[in-house]
Each structure stands twice: as C-alpha cells, then as structure tokens.
C-alpha cells in the first residue's frame, strides 16, 4: 500500500507519455505475497525488497528482473489537534513513545522495524502492551483519525495528506527506519518482455519525480 499513489501516478504517466496501459492493484504486502504464491495472474510486482527476495528464491519471479526502485522513510504522526512531539533526538523519540497510551503500527516492513526499534531502545516491557497493529492494507493514519491511537508510525507515503493526521517527522539519528521497495517481472506473466520494458521505465527521471511527490526517493541515489 505504501506505493499505491506512486503507482497510480506512474500508470497515468505511462498512458499519456508512452501510450502504455498499465493497471496496478494495491493491497497490503502480506496479502500481495500470498496472492503471488497462490498463482495470481499478473505481469509486474512491486513490493518491499525483503518480500521480493523471498518470492524470488521460491521461483515466483523471472531471474534477473528484480531491482530496487524507491526508498521510503518511516515517519511518526499524531491526530490533528494533538500536540506534535519533538523528534530532534532519540531521547525525544523515547519520550514520545512513553507518553502515548496507544501506538499504531503496520503489518508491513515498517511495523516489523518499529517493533525491533522498541526492543533496541529497551522499551519493550513498557510499550508492547500499548502497540496497536492496523489490519493488513489499512493505513495506521486511519487509527489516528478514528481516535484509536495517539501516535503512529508508518511509511511517509501512507501518512502524507491523510485527513485528521499530522506528520511529526522522520525518526531521528540511528533510530531512523527506511524501507526499499523494488519491482520484478512475475514468472506467471504472459508478457514478460513487455513487463520488463515497463519496469525499465520506472527508473526514468519522470518516474523519480512522481515517486518524490509521493514521499519516496529513487533507490539509485
């Protein structure tokens, strides 16, 4: 879901600039991987790099087509109208985590990294019971807007622009969490050559600008 808006923008760009019709269906990363393993009929796959690597090892992707595309930073967010915590240092982050009664996080790579970060900061015993995991495919910002959490962590692209949500900023210093999203041609593709050509276009300058507007930066930089 972190790449949903970027892929929508890329689809429109490919249609208008290249005359290529591409339709993406977005879902949570866990669900997407499940569909691929179940034999989903598709040509291209965009997913977090660790999930891509597992699917490649299982033979679901065309060898040699896996490539990094974009890097996304995890940010903290609060409900609109709430005090925005400072995040200038790891001490600030610790204070924000300890002050929040309910902390929302995702099922994706950002959520896994956040749980690891809480443990690394030595806060697991004090924070674990406050963690609220959003269902697969549901932005954690929805939990903030609904009053079900006071603090949330997720990819910037999934929190920016959500009504009722204020982004506090990226995580500071060595607490920063970044996820790389990549693409590959599915072994089940009926048009692998055309799919590879579309994947090549994802590395263009225009695609990089679209990714930047969606809260990510090109992996190559």
Order of alpha helices (4+ residues) and beta strands (2+ residues): alpha-alpha-beta-alpha-beta-alpha-beta-alpha-alpha-beta-alpha-beta-alpha-beta-beta-alpha-alpha-beta
